[in-house]
Amino acid sequence: MIGFLGGTGPEGRGLAIRFALSGENTIIGSRDNSRADEIARKMCDQYGIDNIGSGNNLEVAEQAEILFITVPYSAQRELLASLRNVLKYKIVVNTTVPLGFHDGMPYILDIEDVSASVEAQILLPDSQVVSALQTVSARDLAKVEENMIGDVIVCSDSEDAKMEIMHKIDSIPDFRTLDGGRLANSRYVESITAMLLNLNSKYKTRSGIRITGI
Ligand SMILES: NC(=O)c1ccc[n+]([C@@H]2O[C@H](COP(=O)([O-])OP(=O)(O)OC[C@H]3O[C@@H](n4cnc5c(N)ncnc54)[C@H](OP(=O)(O)O)[C@@H]3O)[C@@H](O)[C@H]2O)c1
């Protein structure tokens, strides 16, 4: 089962519906059970499916084997510290980007551990942290009638966890995953995400990435 910590936001909901439609059992987490229940029930009704469950973040962390972190970066430290024991030996996929805003335009925060995903691995020493999907727009994920365009760069210090997550993401049509190497490389993906958000604002669009030559 795939769980989404803070899965009630646009990114968590978008990923949950895409994975659910590709046949995975999913579960949406929240600080508030009733909020997660309502969102999961609505999504199941809307798409005529029954494989999106719900719970509070602790229940979701207990039940799922793979957890996606889909909270704002500012909430990451407290959330992961509180779930450290439950997440032991599990795969934790981090989508967060440490963003600040200047005159409404996003930039990458200068954080102590350089990358949000490296910070997550330090907070969860006994979990296998994988970084992925930062460059993917939640609004594109929500448009399930359209296939996903673009590449997803996946980074981790665990080769097995990275391969498993690449395989799962590849099951969403038409994503292409690329092996981005070790978890420290996540800093580059997080940075390009800030650039994409600036481009989105300038060109009034939703940009993504496609790597040429591979
Ligand atoms: N939106 C995008 O297009 C996009 C694209 C790529 C990556 N991402 C990344 O995905 C993550 C989620 O993005 P989003 O737009 O879905 O974010 P969001 O709507 O701001 O937050 C997602 C959920 O996080 C929970 N949350 C908020 N503050 C929290 C706190 N202090 N402690 C614990 N939980 C908290 C909330 O759930 P409850 O209130 O139900 O607990 C909320 O629904 C971000 O880190 C972002 O960088 C987003």
The ligand as an SDF file (V2000), in Angstrom:
LIG
                    3D

 48 52  0  0  0  0  0  0  0  0999 V2000
    1.6070   21.6530   -5.5330 N   0  0  0  0  0  0  0  0  0  0  0  0
    2.4410   21.2850   -6.4730 C   0  0  0  0  0  0  0  0  0  0  0  0
    2.2160   21.4910   -7.6910 O   0  0  0  0  0  0  0  0  0  0  0  0
    3.7120   20.5380   -6.1050 C   0  0  0  0  0  0  0  0  0  0  0  0
    4.5140   20.0320   -7.1220 C   0  0  0  0  0  0  0  0  0  0  0  0
    5.6710   19.3180   -6.7790 C   0  0  0  0  0  0  0  0  0  0  0  0
    6.0200   19.1610   -5.4490 C   0  0  0  0  0  0  0  0  0  0  0  0
    5.2090   19.6970   -4.4880 N   0  0  0  0  0  0  0  0  0  0  0  0
    5.6110   19.5300   -3.0750 C   0  0  0  0  0  0  0  0  0  0  0  0
    4.6120   18.7400   -2.4710 O   0  0  0  0  0  0  0  0  0  0  0  0
    4.4050   19.1670   -1.1320 C   0  0  0  0  0  0  0  0  0  0  0  0
    2.9140   19.3830   -0.9380 C   0  0  0  0  0  0  0  0  0  0  0  0
    2.4690   20.3700   -1.8210 O   0  0  0  0  0  0  0  0  0  0  0  0
    0.9580   20.8880   -1.7360 P   0  0  0  0  0  0  0  0  0  0  0  0
    0.8270   21.9680   -2.7260 O   0  0  0  0  0  0  0  0  0  0  0  0
    0.0330   19.7190   -1.7780 O   0  0  0  0  0  0  0  0  0  0  0  0
    0.9960   21.5110   -0.2360 O   0  0  0  0  0  0  0  0  0  0  0  0
   -0.1320   22.0820    0.7540 P   0  0  0  0  0  0  0  0  0  0  0  0
   -1.4610   22.0190    0.1210 O   0  0  0  0  0  0  0  0  0  0  0  0
    0.3560   23.3910    1.2600 O   0  0  0  0  0  0  0  0  0  0  0  0
   -0.0220   21.0470    1.9770 O   0  0  0  0  0  0  0  0  0  0  0  0
   -0.3510   19.6950    1.8280 C   0  0  0  0  0  0  0  0  0  0  0  0
   -0.9230   19.1670    3.1360 C   0  0  0  0  0  0  0  0  0  0  0  0
    0.0680   19.2370    4.1420 O   0  0  0  0  0  0  0  0  0  0  0  0
   -0.5900   19.2650    5.4050 C   0  0  0  0  0  0  0  0  0  0  0  0
    0.0760   20.2710    6.2420 N   0  0  0  0  0  0  0  0  0  0  0  0
    0.1400   21.6090    6.0260 C   0  0  0  0  0  0  0  0  0  0  0  0
    0.8290   22.2170    7.0170 N   0  0  0  0  0  0  0  0  0  0  0  0
    1.1890   21.2300    7.8840 C   0  0  0  0  0  0  0  0  0  0  0  0
    1.8870   21.2250    9.1200 C   0  0  0  0  0  0  0  0  0  0  0  0
    2.4080   22.3390    9.6550 N   0  0  0  0  0  0  0  0  0  0  0  0
    2.0930   20.0290    9.7350 N   0  0  0  0  0  0  0  0  0  0  0  0
    1.6080   18.8710    9.1960 C   0  0  0  0  0  0  0  0  0  0  0  0
    0.9100   18.8380    8.0280 N   0  0  0  0  0  0  0  0  0  0  0  0
    0.7110   19.9960    7.3900 C   0  0  0  0  0  0  0  0  0  0  0  0
   -2.0400   19.6660    5.1590 C   0  0  0  0  0  0  0  0  0  0  0  0
   -2.8390   18.5290    5.4270 O   0  0  0  0  0  0  0  0  0  0  0  0
   -3.8360   18.4260    6.7010 P   0  0  0  0  0  0  0  0  0  0  0  0
   -4.2690   19.8330    7.0280 O   0  0  0  0  0  0  0  0  0  0  0  0
   -4.9500   17.5980    6.1450 O   0  0  0  0  0  0  0  0  0  0  0  0
   -3.0490   17.7690    7.7700 O   0  0  0  0  0  0  0  0  0  0  0  0
   -2.0820   19.9700    3.6840 C   0  0  0  0  0  0  0  0  0  0  0  0
   -3.3010   19.6120    3.0590 O   0  0  0  0  0  0  0  0  0  0  0  0
    5.2370   20.4500   -0.9320 C   0  0  0  0  0  0  0  0  0  0  0  0
    6.3750   20.1610   -0.1770 O   0  0  0  0  0  0  0  0  0  0  0  0
    5.6210   20.8680   -2.3330 C   0  0  0  0  0  0  0  0  0  0  0  0
    6.9260   21.4440   -2.3990 O   0  0  0  0  0  0  0  0  0  0  0  0
    4.0770   20.3690   -4.7750 C   0  0  0  0  0  0  0  0  0  0  0  0
  1  2  1  0
  2  3  2  0
  2  4  1  0
  4  5  1  0
  4 48  2  0
  5  6  2  0
  6  7  1  0
  7  8  2  0
  8  9  1  0
  8 48  1  0
  9 10  1  0
  9 46  1  0
 10 11  1  0
 11 12  1  0
 11 44  1  0
 12 13  1  0
 13 14  1  0
 14 15  2  0
 14 16  1  0
 14 17  1  0
 17 18  1  0
 18 19  2  0
 18 20  1  0
 18 21  1  0
 21 22  1  0
 22 23  1  0
 23 24  1  0
 23 42  1  0
 24 25  1  0
 25 26  1  0
 25 36  1  0
 26 27  1  0
 26 35  1  0
 27 28  2  0
 28 29  1  0
 29 30  1  0
 29 35  2  0
 30 31  1  0
 30 32  2  0
 32 33  1  0
 33 34  2  0
 34 35  1  0
 36 37  1  0
 36 42  1  0
 37 38  1  0
 38 39  2  0
 38 40  1  0
 38 41  1  0
 42 43  1  0
 44 45  1  0
 44 46  1  0
 46 47  1  0
M  CHG  2   8   1  16  -1
M  END
$$$$
